[in-house]
Amino acid sequence: MRQEASRVLLVGGNGFIGSHLIDELLRKGYSVRVLDRNPEIFRKAVPGVEYVTGSFADLFTLREAVEGCDILIHLAHSTVPSTSLNHPEEEVLASVGAFVNMINCFKHKAIGKIVYFSSGGAVYGNPESLPVFEEARAKPISPYGVAKLMMEKYLYMFSYLYGLEYIIVRPSNPFGPRQNYMGEQGVIPIFFRKILDDETISIWGDGKGTKDYLYVEDLAGAVVSLIESGFDKSIYNISSGIGRSLLSIIDNISNICGKRPNIEFVAKRTHDVSNITLSFDKIRNRTGWVPTTTFEDGLIQTFKWIQNTKSNMSK
Ligand SMILES: NC(=O)c1ccc[n+]([C@@H]2O[C@H](COP(=O)([O-])OP(=O)(O)OC[C@H]3O[C@@H](n4cnc5c(N)ncnc54)[C@H](O)[C@@H]3O)[C@@H](O)[C@H]2O)c1
């Protein structure tokens, strides 16, 4: 059932996941505004979307951006697990500090409903059993994972004290078009690019550990299904529920590209979670959502997008 509110502010909406949420929200008839300090990397401004340029840490810009919006989706984050190790203090000072400053503003009801993007891959750490349910103990092993968990707890606290309504989503590993194949995160587009460019793929560890990968359009559909089912102050995994190893993914990608890469195995990184698969029973029971894109179809969509983007960039 559609909530009365229909103008959504995407903070950090010009990134990979935000760009797909923009599409899904517009498709569902929502008005969309984006607050981001950068434009989208891979496409021009989307017609019908209002853009505010700046940082959510700047409260003046934030107040201007939330004006007239009913729902805020918080996607902005400047690190990923590996880069967060270089400056663990920055996680607390920049990401957590700015987030607390932002929701502190909302206790005066500037906006009442928040969707917070946490991380299913990082907050649980190395799970005790699989699949991981939302009630499992969270034992993050990177500064990024700790920061995500802290922000979840602050949201709970502000909600308890001041009545903010929220949904926390813990996505597994999303992949798909517009994920930066030159970036620090996202093995699938990075592997595609390396195979296409005949570069060696480095694997930390033996490549046999399994993780859960989800097509990004399915993730966007899941988030909108939660918004439409109401803000129940709850945490939801969003996942495929299927574990895949890096070696099996390289096989899939090699078949699509028609060539095999050179692989080098390097020492496992201690902050990498070894095996993780998330249960999506909770969201399915609440909204009926299930992932609908097969892994193979998702890979093909990703491959086509990377090929087109690379060829347009070389013109
Ligand atoms: N991509 C993944 O694998 C994954 C998995 C689980 C959770 N998440 C979380 O989902 C969210 C979105 O991920 P993504 O992959 O789209 O990230 P992304 O890096 O592609 O996008 C983040 C966006 O936030 C913007 N941003 C960063 N700091 C900002 C600030 N201070 N003010 C305004 N804008 C700012 C960036 O310019 C960027 O456009 C993040 O919170 C991320 O931690 C991502």
The ligand as a Gaussian input file, in Angstrom:
#p B3LYP/6-31G(d) Opt

LIG

0 1
 N       27.882000      -1.320000      -3.271000
 C       27.909000      -2.280000      -2.355000
 O       28.483000      -3.357000      -2.560000
 C       27.196000      -2.078000      -1.029000
 C       26.865000      -3.186000      -0.248000
 C       26.207000      -2.981000       0.963000
 C       25.918000      -1.691000       1.399000
 N       26.282000      -0.642000       0.624000
 C       25.991000       0.706000       1.109000
 O       25.010000       1.264000       0.256000
 C       25.220000       2.675000       0.129000
 C       25.326000       3.048000      -1.340000
 O       26.375000       2.300000      -1.925000
 P       26.886000       2.602000      -3.399000
 O       27.579000       1.381000      -3.865000
 O       25.783000       3.199000      -4.224000
 O       27.994000       3.706000      -3.094000
 P       28.592000       4.793000      -4.096000
 O       29.954000       5.105000      -3.567000
 O       28.457000       4.372000      -5.508000
 O       27.643000       6.050000      -3.860000
 C       27.743000       6.846000      -2.706000
 C       27.370000       8.262000      -3.112000
 O       27.417000       9.054000      -1.920000
 C       27.977000      10.313000      -2.270000
 N       28.518000      10.901000      -1.044000
 C       29.526000      10.433000      -0.258000
 N       29.707000      11.249000       0.782000
 C       28.797000      12.269000       0.655000
 C       28.486000      13.406000       1.425000
 N       29.170000      13.718000       2.539000
 N       27.470000      14.206000       1.024000
 C       26.773000      13.924000      -0.116000
 N       27.035000      12.854000      -0.893000
 C       28.038000      12.035000      -0.506000
 C       29.029000      10.012000      -3.309000
 O       29.315000      11.165000      -4.090000
 C       28.344000       8.906000      -4.113000
 O       27.617000       9.437000      -5.203000
 C       26.482000       2.989000       0.931000
 O       26.113000       3.440000       2.206000
 C       27.175000       1.660000       1.034000
 O       27.984000       1.580000       2.193000
 C       26.892000      -0.800000      -0.588000

